[in-house]
Every structure is written in C-alpha cells, then in structure tokens.
Amino acid sequence: MIQPNTSGTLTLVHYNVKGKFSTNWSTNSPQVQAIPRQLRYLNPDIIALNEIPNGYQYEMTNWMIAFFPTYQLAVSPGVDNSLRSGVISRFPITRSQSWLENASLTNFGYNGTYTRDLFEAEITVPGATEPLHVFTTHLKSADEPDDQQRCAAECSAVSIFFATVFIPTNGYRPYLLTGDLNEDIAIPMNQNLEAIQRLTNGTGLKLTTPLNPFTLSRMTHSIQGSLDARFDYVMPAGLLYSNIVNSQVFRTDLLPPPLPLNLNSNDNILASDHLPVVMVFNYPDPPLLTSLTLSNQTVTLTWPALIGRKFSVLSSTNLVTWTVTASNLVSLTPQMMWNTTAGADVKYFRVVRVQ
C-alpha cells in the first residue's frame, strides 16, 4: 500500500504512458504493470498522464482498484478518437474540466482545430487555503510543416486561455501545466516557430529543466530508442515555481543495485517511450507559528513562509482593537523576519497572510 506523504512537500509526476496503439490496457499487461511500479516507488501526490487510450479508458477504473486504491482519478472527456489525458491524486479532486476541445485555431495562424484538449483538475490539498489547479495537455506531434504550425497555434491558444480566462479569476491560486508538448525547446524544428516559448508569454508559467541525477540529461524521449529529445514538461506558476525543492527525469535502468523491492531495472523501457518527470514543491503553507524575541529594545517576529507569500503585521494593546503596523511584507526566504522598536506600552502582535 502507498504510504501517506508526511514530508510537508507536494510531489507531482508527469508521464506519457504510451497508450497509443495499445491492444491491452488491463492490469495484466506487462506494460501497464511497469507503469505503476515506477509511480508507486516515486510515491507522488499527483500524477498527470498523457496517452490514455480512448478505446480502453474504462480500464482506468481497474487501475485505481489494483494500483492506487486510496487515490482519485479524473479522465478527460475530450478525445481525438485515440487518446485522453488524466490526473490521479492522493488528495480530493473537487472539479475537472476539458478546455479547448475542438477549439478553432484560425486566430492563431492555423486553419484547423486543437488536436486534443487542455485538461484541468482542481485539487484540494490538505492544509492549503486555496485549491491547486493542475493542467495537462498533449500537443500535436510536430514533425511535418503543417504539424509544426498546428502545434505552435495550440501553444498560442493555451497562452491566451491562461491570460484571458484562468488568470483574471483564479490567478492568485497555485497552478501548473504539464504535458507532452512534442517539441524540444532547445532543438527547434526547422520552421523555428518557438512553440514552447509561447506558453510562458503572459501565462505566469515558468520553464523548468529537470535532469536525470545520474547522467544530468534533460532528455525524456525515446528511452525505447535513441534518447535524444526533451518532449515532457512541468511548468509551475507563481508560488509553486518559487518553492521548487527538486526535480528529476526518472530512470529505473540507472538506479544503483540493489533495486528497491517491486521495482525492475527495465521498467522505464517496458512502460513507455517517454520517461517520467518528477517535481517536488514546498507546499502547502507551513503552520503560521510566530516566535517573538526582545533584545536591546528591538522586537523581532519570525515565522515560516512559502517564498512569494505576502503578510501584514497587526498590533494591539488590548487584544480587541488591532492596528496594521506593517503591510505588504513579501517573503523572500522560507523564514520570514520583521523588526520593530519596542515602545513603553505592552503590545500584542498578530501576523496575517494576505496573499
């Protein structure tokens, strides 16, 4: 059984599980069994999946019973008659939604529609004061000129969605985008349309480059052939980006012996042509336990905080009437500190998180 995560961090894995052309997506399939062996070893809180085969998406119910019995699953209803995306979460999925399904790309320079969809899962993380929004997408394969234009237009559509739909109403909440984007930002396609760069334009999303800890390689495709491209991305925004603990491209074949129980060295090759991408965040907020010290007539308050949070300090002489003493204090480190000169009156202080 997967053990609860008590580390005070949040771990996310993005994984394209190569369901395309699959004829057996049951829990008896050697390919399928290799996927959860890796995921159970990594013990993530949230898993974003690409390439759930449309014809066998009903098997995901059996996946959950066999491999993730305490987790929740949301599968995208948006399909291209072949593949779907999905999110598996240790924490409650309160809402899921498919965006941009069959959306016109004409305004973005391509005479066609969005290939699949942009799938969102809204997740309630225990201890957090706002929901976490996990988005995942699987863009058009971009080898041919027409495919490159379509992929770039899809990136523009996602960018506009975040800038005009999501951020105006939910931008203060933590959010991120994962996906098989079918282009390596460091190895441009021959038309050089800078598709991936469009995703960070006005969206708040930040490019990250996880590496394998043994080879220091960023490549995620194809472990079943020539590992020479980075197609898989995790792009956190705002608070999440400022609180990344670590990340990696995961490979079972490079783990030193002895291998952990129930994990095989060839699991990554058996499971998919893509490698899983792991990212760990300091999230949610640590308890707001303030310490107060007095030294040489200087009062010092300290409290733990996620980088990027904003706070106000309030003071009172009677615990009834409170006055804002300092506002818009932005945490630049995991330990917030604020000083003031002690006065003649007895004072009480309160720290309030405002963003």
Helices and strands as residue ranges (DSSP letters): E 9-16, H 30-42, E 46-53, G 54-59, H 60-67, E 72-75, E 83-89, E 93-99, G 106-108, E 118-123, E 132-138, H 145-161, I 162-166, H 167-170, E 175-180, H 195-198, E 232-236, H 238-242, E 244-249, H 267-271, E 277-282, E 291-295, E 298-304, E 310-316, E 323-330, E 335-341, E 348-353
